[in-house]
């Protein structure tokens, strides 16, 4: 049995890797369909499928008004919340001068809806009084729980909301007037929404409950604003020796203003007795956690307790994305239909099909049967792209919008560019007198640098567009970036290996006129009306003129100077 040549071995190896990638993608989709309720079809975006629309309206105390800056900040934070849930192609816009409209494709899960609806501002308030004690979280550096009943303030004879003495700090029990104590005693956790806790003044104490409705609180004024939280993330606690303890915690980071306020609050609370050594993180008017302070913190802090990975992640998301400048309530929630519909999708697919047909016609006209390699490469690229989009749709909840479809259609032309560059390099090598096997290898070395440069620019453009844009434009950038990477993969693992194998066949290596690699036709001089002069001298002259056309400006000038020098030297010899 004949030993395979090196190019053939490389070709087989490349095609094998391509088959492995395609089988792996198919196997992943099949496993997802069997075990994880995946679908074989990509999920569609809001413009093609429809979805759910939630309208949020601000909650303001008295006759206050929302500013445009506050509204823009709220839109940005809500967008981060939606993105954190893994939902793509969502649209978050303002309506009028105060409302925010959140449109989510498909049917969102309840957790995503809760994340959107829990849209009030986040506040950190010191605990003054609490009801029946329950195990609570703990603040850095050590874990702990408050189990001591609240001290009962001494009531005065007058039920007034005005403190009998001016409070000196946020933990001063002078805030707890008889009227406030009476309101606390009568407060029902089921009435937390009606109580207006969500829009309570920041400089006054607050009567509220925790988000489970099990514990009541009197909290002091706001000491740290939620907008001062720059980051919140869950993780496992580590000991002073750097060893992971296995306990899940929530880590907080603050800006300069938040760090200063946090230091003042924790310095005071650490010296107090329970429950006044705790502070409440208030979201939507309810306490979501009330950690005990066990150490002075400033720029960063840690909340520990009986957390699981899921509960610590949920709390981190609430703290990170809860810092809206104003509170909102849900005005309406409706199901919306597709804004473009299936007819627009069909139009886009038809446009893509027309583009594909034109590329195929051009390839067959320009490259004869060699154009079939282009067709096969496009088919393989389409199969891999479909698999990748389907996997991303199920695993990352990516949704294909019309802008994403546009990115896929544009990729047809970009992919064909790579083949054209490669084919033309092979033809150049054939014009220079190489055999087909050598022309394929030499042409590849010249073409691959150009392909990498062009695709690098395309990929950089897609990345920049994805980072700077939002909404549907991100979908376009993402599909453009994916197809750019797949284009390079196809050229390396399919197009080049197939040409390496075809170069060993008699049909292509002999330069058959239908192969598209006929050296005679490539070196001929066009005479018009599809007539070629094919004599050896004229073919050489045509090849020379073809080489001249492919010269750079610098090469032409150098040739002209050399020719002028030769003529000048000949003239001097003749004169002598």
N, C-alpha and C positions, 0 to 999 in steps of 0.2 A: 504494500500500500504506500502511495506517495506521501512524503512528508509535507505538511502544510507549510507554506511560506510565512514569514513573520507578519506581513500585512493581513493575510487571511486569518492567522491566529488572533491578531488584535481585533479584527472584525467580528469574529465569533465571540470573543470575550465581551465586546461592547454590546452586541445584540443580546447576549445572555443576561447582562445586567439590566438591560431594558425590559426583558421579559420578567425578570424577578421583580422589578418595580411595579409593573402592571399587575402581576399576580398578587403582590402584597397589598396594593390598593384595593383590588377586587375582594381579597380575603377579608380586609378590614371592614369594607362595606357589608359583606355577607355576615360577619360576626356581629356587627352592629345591628343589622336587621333581625338576627336571631335572638340576641341577648339584651340589647339596649334600646329596642324599639326605634331604631334608625329607619330612615326611608332611603330608597334608591334615587329619588329625585331631589335636586337641590331645593331648599326653601326659597320662596319668593319674597320680595320686599313689599313695602307698603303700597307703592305705586302699581304693583302688578297683582297683589292679592287682597289688599285691604287690611284692616286690623282694628285696634281699639284706640279711641281718642278720649283723653282725660283733660278737662279744662280746670285749671287751678285759679282761684281768685284770692287776693291778699286779705288777711285778717289784720285790721288796724284798730288801735284803740282810739275812740272818739272820732274826730273828723280828720285824722291824719291821712296823708297821701303818700303813695309809693313814688320814689324817684326813678328815673330811667337807669341810673347807675345801679341801684338796688335790684331792679328788674333784670338787668343784664347779668349781674352776679348770680342771681337766683337761677337763670336759664343755664349758666355755665355749670353750676353745682348739680342741678337736676340732670343735665346731660352726663355728668360724671357718674351719677347714681345709676342711670340706665345702662351706660357702658359697662359699669362694674358687674351688672347682672348678666353680661354676655350677649345682650340684645344689640344687634347691628341694624343699620338702615333706619333707626328711629329718627323722628323729626321733633325737635323741641323749638318752638317759636313763641313770640309774644303776640297777643291779640289785644288791639287797642292800646291803651296807656297803662294797663294794670294786669291783665290776665296772662297766663301762660298756658299754651296748648301743647300737650304731649301726645304724639301719635306713634303707636308701636305696631309693627307689622304682626299679622297673625293673631293668635290668642295668647297673651302673656300669662305666665303663672302668677299665682297669688302673691308670691314673695316679691316679684317685680312690681306689681301694682301697689303693694304695701310700701315699698321703698319710695315710690313716686308720691304717694299720698301722705307719707310721713314727712311733710315738707316744712315743718315749722323750724324756727331757729333753735340752735343749741345753746344752753347756758350752764354754767357751773355755779351752784349756790351752796353756801354752808348749811348744814343741818342744825336746826334749833330744837325741834321737838319731833319725835316720831312715835308711832303707835306701837302695837305689840311687836317686840323685836323679832326679827327673822335673821337667819344667817346671811351675811352680806359679803360683797367682794372686799378686797383690801387694796390699798394703794402702796406703792413701792416705798421701802425696799423689801418688806416681808409681808407674808400673807396674814390675814386675821379676819375676825368677824365681830361685829358689834352685838353684844348680848345684854347690855345694861339698859334698863328702862330709862326713858327720858326724864330729866328733872322737871318737876312741875313748878312753873313760875307762880309767885304769890300774887293773887288777883287783887286789884284795888276795888274800891266801891263803885267807880264809874266805868261803865262799858264804853270805852272810847278807843278809837283806832290810833290816837295820838299817844306815843310813848310818854310815860311820866317823867322819864329822864332821857336826855339826848344820847342815843347809842354811840359808842366809841368805835365800834368795828362791826363787821358783818355777822359776828357770832354773839353779839350782845343780846342777852335775854330781855333787854328793855323793849325790843321790838314786839315781844309777845304780850300785847295788851289784853285785858279781859275780853274785849270784843273779838280780838283775833283768836283767843283761846276758845271762846264760845263758837265761833265759826268753824274752828278745827274740830271741836267735839261733835258738831252737827253735820260735818261734811260727809257726803256719801261718794265713794269712789266712782259709782256709776254715773255721777253728775259732773265728772271732770270736764267734759266737753262744754256743757252748759255754763260751767263756772267761769269760763273765759281765762283759764290758766294759760292758754296758749299766747295770749296778748297781755299778760300781767306786766305792770311797770317793772323795769329792771332795778329801780332804786328802792323798791318796797319789798317786804316779805311776801311769801307765797304759800298758800295752803293747797296741797295737791296730794296725789297718790302715786305709787309706782305703777309701771305699765301692766302689772298683773292684777292690780286692784286689791292687793293683800295688805298693803302698808300705807298709812297716812303720814304726812310730813307737814311741819312748818319749816320753811326754808328761808334763809336770810336773803338779802339783796344779791344781785348778780355780781360776782367778783372776777370771773374769767369768762370772756366771750367765746362762744363756739367758733367764731370766725378767726380766732387766734390759733386754732388747731391747724397746723400745717400738714400733719400726717398722723395716721393711726393704722396699726397693723398688728395682727396676731402672731404669736410665736411661742416657743417653749422657753420657760425660764431657765436661767443658768446660774450656778452657784458662783461664789467669789473666785473659785479656782477655774471657772470656765466650763464646768461640767454641766451638761443638760440634766435638769431634774425630772423632766417628763411632764411638768405641770404647765398647762396652757395659760398664757397671760396676754394682755392687750397693752401694747406700747404706744405712748402718745408723744408727739413732738409739737412744740409751740413756737410761734414767732417771738420777736423780742418783747413786744407788749404783753403777750400771753405768758412768757417766761417770768417776767417781772411780777405780774399779778399772781401767778401760780406760786412763786416763792413767798410772797407776802401771806397768801392764804394758808399754805401748808406750814409755814413757820408758826402761825398762830394756832392752827388746829391740832398740831402734834402735842401741845401742852394741855389740851382740854380733855375732859372725861367724856365717855360715851353718853349720848350719841353725837355730842357736839364736836367730836374729833373726826366726823365724817363730812363729806360734801356730796351733793347730789348733782348728777349730770341729767339735765332736764331737756327732753325732746318732745315736741308736741304737747308741752305742758305737763308731761308725766316724767317721773324719775325712772330712767332706764338702768342706772346703777348708782350705788351710794357707798363708794369705797371709804374705808377708814385710813386715815393718814398715819403712816408709821415712819415717815422720814421726810425731810425737807427736800422738795424738788423744784426745778425751775424750767429749763429748756426742754427737758424730757421727763416722762413719768411712766409708771407701770402699774396696771391694775391686775391683781391676781385674785384667785378664789377658786370655786368649784367649777371651772370652765372645761368644756370639751373643745375640740378643734372647731366644731360647727358654731357653738355659742360664742366663742372668742372671736371668730371671723365675723359673725353677725354684729356683735357689739362694736368691733373695729370699723365696720362699714357705717354703722349708725353715727359713730363719733367723727369719722372722716368726712362723710357726706351730709352731715346734719347741720352744717354751719350756714344756713341761709340767713341773709340779712333781715328778712321779714318772715312772718308766718303766712301760710296759705291753707285754704280749705278747698275740698273738691266741690266744684260747682256742678259738674255733670260728667258722666262716663257713658260713652256711646260706641256702638260698633259702626265702623265706616267701611264703605265699599272701595274697591280699587279706583284710584284716580285716573289710571290709564287703561287698565283692563287687558283682557286677553288679545283684543284686536291689535293693540299697539305692540304687544309682545310678538305677535305673529308678523307684524310689519317689520320689526327688528330682525327676526329670524329670516324672513324673506330677503331682507337687505344683505344679511350675512351670507345667505346661500348664493345670491347673485354675485357678491364679491368673490366667493369661493370659485364659482363657475368661471368667472373672468380670469382669475389667477390660473386655473387649470388650462383654459384655452390658450392663454399667453404662454404658459410653460410648454405645452405640446407644440405650439407654433414655433417658438424660439428654440427649443431644445429637443424636438422630436420625441423619441421614446425615452430619452433621458428625463423628460418632463414627468414621466410616471413616478420617478423617485420623489419629485416634489409632491405629487398627489398622495403617495403613500406616507410621506413624512407628515403632511397636514392631517391625514386620517389618524395616525398614531398620536400626534400632538393633541388632536381633539379628544381622543379617548382618555389620555392621561389628564388633560385639563378637566374633563367632566368628572373623573374620579376624585381629583383633588378638591374641586368645588363641592362635590357631594359630601366628602369627608368633613371639610370645613363647615359646611352647612349643618351637619349633625353634631359635630364635636364642639365647635366654637359658636354655634348658632348664627353663622354667617348667612345673610339673605341676599339673593341675587335681584337687584333692581334693574331698571331699564338702562341706567348709566353703567352698571356692571356688564350688561349685555353689550353695550357699545364698546367697552374695553375689550371684550372677547372678539368682537368683529374687527376692530382695529388691529388686533393681534394677528389676523390672517395675513395682512400686508407686511407686518413686521417679520413674521416667520418666513414668508416668501423671500424677503430681502436677503436673509442668511443663505438660502439655497442659491440665489442668483450670484452672490459674491463668490461662493465656492465654485460654482459651475464655470464662471468666467475666469477664475484663476486656473482651473484645469485647462480650459481652452487656450489660455495664454501659454501654458507650458507645452501644449501640443504644437502651437505655432512656432515655438522655439526648437522643435525637433525631438522632444522627448517621446518615449513610448507611453502608452496609457497608464500602466502601473506606476511608472515614475512620475507621470504628470499628476496622478491622483495624490500621491504622497507629497510632492513638492507644492502642488496647488493648495493642499490642506495647510501646510506650514505657513503659506502666505495669507490664506483666507482666515485662519482661526484668529490671528491677531486683529484683523479688521472686525471680525464678528464680535470678539470680546469687547473691543472699544465701543462699538455701536450699541451693544446690549448693555454695557456698563452705563452709558449715558441714559438709555431708556429706563434702566432700573433706578438710577439716581433720581430721575425726574418723577418716577412713580412714588418713591419713598418720600421725597420732599412734598409732593402733592398730598400724600396720605397724612403726613404729620401736620401740615398747615391747614388742611381742609377739614370740613365736617360734613356729616350727612351723606347724601348720594354721591358727592364728589369723591369721598373716601372709597366708596364701592368701586368707582371707575378706576381709581389709583390702585386699589388692591388687585383687581382682576388684571390690570395692565402689568403689574409687577409679577404676578404669578405666571402669566403667559410668557413674559420675558425670560424668566428662569427656565420654564419648560422648553422654550425655543432653543436655548443653549444646550439643554439636555438632549433634545432630539437630534440636533446637528452632530453632537459628539457620539451619541450611542446608537443612532440609526442612520442618518444620511451618509456620514463618512464611512461607517462599516459597510453599508450596502454598496457604495461606489467602489470600495476596496474589493468586494466580491465580484461586482460586475466587470471590473477591469481585467479579471482573469478569464472571462468568457470570450469566446471567439467572435461573437456578434459585435460586442463593443470594442474589443481590442483590435479588430481588423479595420475599424473606422467605417463601418457600414453607413451609407448615406442617411438611413433612418435612425441611426443611433444618436445623432446630434453631436458626434465627436469625430466627424470625418476631417482628417487633416487637410485634404485637398480643398474642401469647401471653406475651411477656416482660413486658408491662405490664398484663396482666389480673389480676383479683382472684380467687383461688381460692374457690369456693363449696362444695366438697365433691362427691363422686361424679363427679369429672372434669368438672364443669360450670363454665364461665367466664362472667362477666358482661362483655360486650365493648362496652358503650356507651362513647362518647367520654369523658363525664364520669367514669364509674366507672373507666375505664382510667387517666385522669389521676389520680384519687384513689388508685388502686392503685399507680401509679408513684410518687406522693408518699409513700405509706406504705413502699414498697420503698426509696425514698431515705432515709427516716427510719431504717429498720432498718440501713442501711449507714453511718449517721453514727457518728462517734466520740463518746465521752462528752463531750469538750470541746465538740464541735460541738452536741450536744444541749443542754448547759447554756447555751451562747451563744444558741441559738435561744429557749430558755425565758426568758432574761433580756430578750431583744429583745421577745418577745411580752408579757411583764409590763410592760415600759416603755411599749409601745404602748397597753395597756389603761389604765395609769395616766394617760397623757397624754389619752386620750379622756375619762376620768372628770373630770379637771380642766376640760376644755372644756365638758362638760355642766353642771357645777356653776356655771360662770361664766354 
